[in-house]
Amino acid sequence: MTPAVVMTIVAVTFFVAAILVIVLIANSDKRHRSPSDRTAGQESTPIIPESEEGTVSANGLRPGDLDFWDMYPPEETEEPVETAPPQEVVENDPSTDGKHTLVENPDGSQEWVLISPYLPKHEYDFTKLVCQSDRMKYFEDGQQTSKEGIDISEVQDYVDFVKVKKSGIDFVMLRVGARGYGTGQLILDEYFSDNIKRAADAGLDVGVYFFSQAITEEEAAEEANMVLDALAEYQITYPIAYDMERITGDKSRTESLSKSERTAIAKAFLDTAAAAGYKTLLYGNKEWLIKQIDMSKLTAYDVWLSQSADIPDYPYKFTMWQYTSSGAVDGVMGNVDLNISFIDYSEK
């Protein structure tokens, strides 16, 4: 390479390097200039004077014009709706669970007692139970299937059974006698012999009952045999009933008996009557039948329920119901117990 060519290359190189240095210096100077330097030579923005309503921008808008939030209505909030507090749900409520029945105790207190799933239940449809002229009647397929009755003791004094029969009564339960609740003495009802003769002559079906105060099975059998002896001369078409009750307003010799003892005593009386060929009934109110005796040991016997009510709520099987003690029947002076028998014992 000749010296001329070399000199030319060196000159060009220095020229390019000089240009690059000038460019770098110019850019560096531009970055370090102040804002006022940068706006030098440019047309300045006119200053708009502030009015009483506030500063006006270059495009004619005031700060208030930019406050657009009041263009939208305030957001509505739903007022809370008052709701009733949730009712407390009582689980296993005995009054509604269908597994308990309400029993009133002798002192007036009440309690819900579990219904035994093992005892036979009655199958009556009480929509078919009709009260006509203060008498309870039960109908099936439009026909009356029940029988109307009364129960009589010496308390009613003389009874005109002919009038009783004409009044529509079908049967009468006569008291044979009782055991003294204090002395334990057996007593024949003063009117029994006369009542059973005249009731039968009037065409009434007759059953009997005994008011027991036995405290042993032997005494119960003794009471039943007294009834059998009193019936020796007569024919009855309705059952022999066993009746053991509390004595209102006084103490009785049976108060100290246990439930099992009362059950055994009742069974001894009924077994004795049944062995002689008679139909039998166990009389009692709801509390007595549910709490005072063990019905699981007496299912062989029909039940005569005593409950003053428009509709009985005894859950178990019963065949006769004494529904009031203040009935009125022609031929009987004063009040008398009224009964309905759901079966005709004269045909049983």
C-alpha positions in Angstrom: 0.0 0.0 0.0 1.4 3.4 -1.0 1.9 6.2 1.5 -0.8 8.3 -0.2 -3.4 5.6 0.4 -2.5 5.2 4.0 -2.8 8.9 4.6 -6.2 9.0 3.0 -7.5 6.2 5.3 -6.1 7.9 8.4 -7.8 11.2 7.4 -11.1 9.6 6.9 -10.9 7.8 10.2 -10.2 11.0 12.1 -13.1 12.7 10.3 -15.6 10.0 11.3 -14.4 10.0 14.9 -14.8 13.8 15.1 -18.4 13.7 13.9 -19.2 11.0 16.5 -17.7 13.1 19.3 -19.7 16.2 18.2 -23.0 14.2 18.2 -22.3 12.7 21.7 -21.6 16.2 23.1 -24.8 17.6 21.6 -27.0 14.9 23.1 -25.4 15.2 26.5 -26.0 19.0 26.5 -29.7 18.5 25.6 -30.3 16.1 28.6 -28.9 18.6 31.1 -30.7 21.7 30.1 -33.4 23.2 32.5 -37.1 23.2 31.7 -36.9 27.0 31.1 -34.1 26.4 28.6 -36.1 23.7 26.8 -39.1 26.1 26.4 -36.9 28.9 25.2 -37.9 29.9 21.7 -41.3 28.1 21.9 -44.6 30.0 22.0 -45.7 30.5 25.6 -49.1 29.3 26.8 -51.4 32.2 27.6 -52.4 32.6 31.3 -56.1 32.6 32.0 -57.2 34.8 34.9 -59.1 33.2 37.9 -62.7 34.2 38.2 -64.9 34.3 41.2 -66.3 30.8 40.3 -62.8 29.4 40.3 -60.0 28.8 37.8 -61.0 28.3 34.2 -58.8 25.9 32.1 -57.6 26.7 28.7 -60.5 24.8 27.1 -63.1 26.8 29.1 -63.8 24.2 31.8 -63.8 25.0 35.5 -62.9 22.5 38.2 -66.5 22.1 39.2 -67.3 21.0 35.6 -65.1 18.0 36.2 -67.0 17.0 39.3 -69.2 14.4 37.6 -69.9 12.2 40.6 -73.2 14.0 41.3 -74.4 13.0 37.9 -75.3 9.6 39.3 -78.0 9.0 42.0 -76.8 7.8 45.3 -76.7 4.1 45.5 -79.8 2.8 47.3 -79.3 0.4 50.1 -82.0 -2.1 51.0 -83.5 -1.6 54.4 -83.2 -4.7 56.5 -86.5 -6.7 56.6 -87.6 -7.6 60.1 -88.2 -11.3 60.4 -89.7 -13.1 63.2 -87.2 -15.0 65.3 -87.1 -18.7 64.4 -89.4 -20.7 66.6 -87.7 -23.2 68.7 -88.4 -26.7 67.5 -88.9 -29.2 70.3 -87.8 -32.6 69.3 -89.7 -35.6 70.7 -92.6 -33.5 71.9 -94.9 -36.0 73.7 -97.9 -33.9 72.9 -97.4 -34.4 69.1 -95.3 -37.5 68.6 -98.2 -39.9 68.7 -96.4 -42.1 71.1 -97.7 -40.7 74.4 -101.1 -40.2 76.0 -102.0 -37.6 78.6 -102.9 -38.9 82.0 -104.5 -36.9 84.8 -103.4 -38.0 88.3 -105.6 -38.0 91.3 -104.0 -34.8 92.6 -104.9 -33.0 89.4 -101.4 -33.0 87.9 -101.0 -34.3 84.4 -98.2 -36.3 82.7 -97.5 -37.8 79.3 -97.2 -41.5 79.5 -95.6 -43.7 76.8 -98.1 -45.8 74.9 -97.1 -49.5 75.0 -96.5 -50.9 71.5 -97.4 -54.4 72.9 -100.9 -53.8 74.1 -103.8 -54.2 71.6 -105.2 -50.8 70.5 -108.8 -50.0 69.9 -109.9 -49.5 66.3 -112.9 -47.2 66.7 -113.5 -44.4 64.2 -114.9 -41.7 66.4 -116.2 -39.8 63.5 -118.9 -42.5 63.6 -119.7 -41.6 67.3 -122.8 -39.5 67.5 -124.4 -37.8 70.5 -128.2 -37.8 70.2 -130.4 -36.6 73.0 -127.4 -36.7 75.3 -126.9 -40.4 74.5 -123.7 -41.7 72.8 -124.3 -43.9 69.7 -121.9 -45.6 67.3 -122.8 -46.2 63.7 -121.3 -48.3 61.0 -122.6 -48.2 57.4 -125.4 -46.0 58.5 -126.6 -48.5 61.1 -126.4 -48.2 64.9 -124.1 -51.0 66.2 -123.8 -49.9 69.8 -126.0 -50.5 72.8 -127.1 -47.9 75.4 -126.9 -48.7 79.0 -126.8 -47.4 82.6 -125.3 -48.7 85.8 -127.4 -48.9 89.0 -126.7 -49.4 92.7 -128.7 -48.7 95.9 -127.6 -45.1 95.6 -130.4 -44.6 92.9 -133.0 -46.1 95.3 -136.0 -47.5 93.5 -135.8 -47.6 89.7 -138.7 -48.1 87.3 -137.0 -50.4 84.8 -140.1 -50.4 82.5 -139.7 -46.6 82.0 -136.0 -47.1 81.6 -136.5 -49.6 78.8 -139.1 -47.4 77.1 -136.6 -44.5 77.2 -134.3 -46.4 74.8 -131.9 -48.1 77.3 -130.8 -51.6 76.2 -128.8 -52.9 79.1 -128.2 -52.2 82.8 -125.1 -53.0 84.9 -126.3 -53.7 88.5 -124.1 -53.6 91.6 -124.1 -56.9 93.4 -122.3 -55.7 96.5 -119.0 -54.3 97.9 -116.3 -54.8 100.4 -116.0 -52.1 103.1 -113.0 -50.0 102.4 -112.3 -49.6 106.1 -113.6 -52.8 107.7 -113.1 -55.2 104.8 -116.6 -56.6 105.4 -118.5 -58.0 102.4 -121.8 -56.2 101.9 -124.7 -57.2 99.5 -126.3 -54.3 97.7 -129.6 -53.6 99.4 -131.5 -53.4 96.1 -129.7 -56.0 94.1 -132.2 -58.9 94.3 -135.2 -56.7 93.5 -133.3 -54.8 90.8 -132.2 -57.9 88.9 -135.7 -59.4 88.9 -137.5 -56.3 87.7 -134.8 -55.3 85.1 -135.0 -58.7 83.5 -138.8 -58.6 83.6 -138.7 -55.2 81.8 -136.7 -56.8 78.9 -133.4 -55.3 79.7 -130.1 -57.1 79.2 -128.4 -57.4 82.6 -124.8 -57.4 83.7 -123.4 -57.0 87.2 -120.3 -55.5 89.0 -118.7 -55.7 92.4 -116.9 -52.9 94.2 -113.7 -54.5 95.5 -111.4 -53.6 98.3 -109.6 -56.9 98.4 -106.0 -56.7 99.5 -105.1 -60.3 98.7 -105.8 -62.8 95.9 -107.8 -64.9 98.4 -110.1 -61.9 99.2 -110.6 -61.3 95.5 -111.7 -64.9 94.9 -114.0 -64.6 97.9 -115.6 -61.5 96.4 -116.0 -63.3 93.0 -117.7 -66.3 94.7 -120.1 -63.9 96.5 -121.1 -62.6 93.1 -121.5 -66.1 91.8 -123.7 -67.1 94.7 -125.9 -64.0 94.2 -126.4 -64.9 90.6 -127.2 -68.6 91.2 -131.0 -68.0 90.7 -130.7 -65.7 87.7 -129.6 -65.6 84.1 -127.6 -62.6 82.9 -126.6 -61.7 79.3 -124.0 -59.1 80.0 -120.6 -59.6 81.9 -119.5 -59.6 85.5 -117.3 -56.6 86.1 -114.5 -56.1 88.6 -114.3 -52.5 90.0 -111.5 -51.3 92.3 -111.3 -47.6 92.8 -109.8 -45.0 95.1 -111.9 -43.7 97.9 -112.4 -39.9 97.5 -111.8 -37.9 100.7 -110.8 -40.9 102.8 -108.2 -43.6 103.2 -108.9 -47.1 102.0 -107.4 -50.5 102.9 -106.1 -50.8 99.3 -103.9 -47.7 99.3 -100.7 -49.5 100.2 -101.0 -52.1 97.4 -98.3 -52.2 94.7 -99.1 -52.2 91.0 -98.2 -55.9 90.8 -100.4 -56.7 93.8 -103.4 -54.9 92.4 -102.9 -56.7 89.1 -102.8 -60.1 90.7 -105.9 -59.3 92.8 -107.9 -58.2 89.8 -106.8 -61.3 87.8 -107.9 -63.6 90.7 -111.4 -62.1 90.7 -111.8 -62.2 86.9 -110.3 -65.7 86.6 -112.8 -67.0 89.2 -115.8 -65.5 87.3 -114.5 -66.7 83.9 -114.0 -70.2 85.2 -117.7 -70.3 86.1 -118.6 -69.5 82.5 -119.3 -65.8 82.7 -118.2 -63.0 80.4 -116.0 -60.6 82.3 -115.1 -56.9 82.3 -112.3 -54.9 84.0 -113.6 -51.5 85.1 -111.5 -48.4 85.6 -110.7 -44.9 84.6 -107.8 -44.0 82.3 -105.3 -43.3 85.0 -106.2 -46.5 86.9 -105.9 -48.7 83.8 -102.6 -47.2 82.6 -100.7 -46.6 85.9 -102.2 -48.6 88.7 -102.4 -52.1 87.1 -100.4 -54.0 84.5 -102.7 -54.5 81.6 -100.2 -56.7 79.8 -101.2 -59.4 82.3 -104.9 -58.8 81.8 -105.4 -58.8 78.1 -107.7 -61.8 78.3 -110.4 -59.6 79.7 -112.5 -56.9 78.2 -112.3 -53.3 79.5 -115.1 -51.1 80.8 -113.6 -47.6 80.5 -114.8 -44.8 82.8 -114.0 -41.4 81.3 -116.2 -38.3 81.3 -115.5 -36.8 77.8 -117.0 -36.2 74.4 -114.5 -38.6 72.9 -112.4 -41.1 74.9 -108.6 -40.9 74.5 -107.7 -44.2 76.1 -105.5 -45.7 73.5 -106.0 -49.4 74.2 -108.8 -51.8 73.4 -112.0 -51.4 75.3 -115.6 -52.6 74.7 -117.7 -50.5 77.1 -117.5 -46.8 77.9 -119.0 -45.0 80.9 -119.0 -41.4 79.4 -120.9 -39.4 82.1 -122.0 -39.7 85.7 -124.7 -37.0 85.4 -127.0 -38.5 82.9 -130.8 -38.3 83.1 -133.0 -41.3 82.2 -136.8 -41.6 82.7 -137.5 -44.0 85.5 -134.3 -43.1 87.5 -134.4 -40.4 90.2 -131.5 -38.0 90.0 -128.3 -38.5 88.1 -127.2 -41.8 86.7 -124.1 -43.2 84.9 -124.6 -43.5 81.1 -122.7 -46.2 79.2 -122.2 -47.3 75.6 -121.3 -50.8 74.7 -119.6 -51.2 71.3 -120.6 -54.8 71.2 -123.8 -56.6 72.0 -122.8 -59.0 74.8 -126.2 -60.7 74.6 -125.0 -62.2 71.3 -121.4 -62.8 72.2 
